[in-house]
Amino acid sequence: MTIYNLSSKRCIPCEGGTPPLTAQEVENFLKEVSSIWKLEGNKIFADFKFKDFKLAMKFINKVADLAEIEDHHPAIEVNYNKVKLVLWTHAIGGLSENDFILAAKIDEILKGGEFNSA
């Protein structure tokens, strides 16, 4: 059951001085995104594996376009057909709702089946 309907929301600018999400809030938001997203310290990440480099890059380009629209950008690591996305809000040194909004929208990119894992 979706409580937050994250994929329909927009990221809002977050400035320093805004507190990061509490542990309970993070736990609640993690329930609203797919299970590929894992918590590590004050960040969430997801690992992806594609059939080849070209498909991995196509996925990264879709994520980059989305990140530009939302003005919230993940850290992206690429190793041939493997991609790791890491999300956190730099300005507050932790997680914000924006991180989960972007994660939910990345989940939507994957739902089409175009990027089925290798």
Helices and strands as residue ranges (DSSP letters): G 6-8, H 23-30, E 38-40, E 43-49, H 53-70, E 75-79, E 82-87, G 90-92, H 97-111
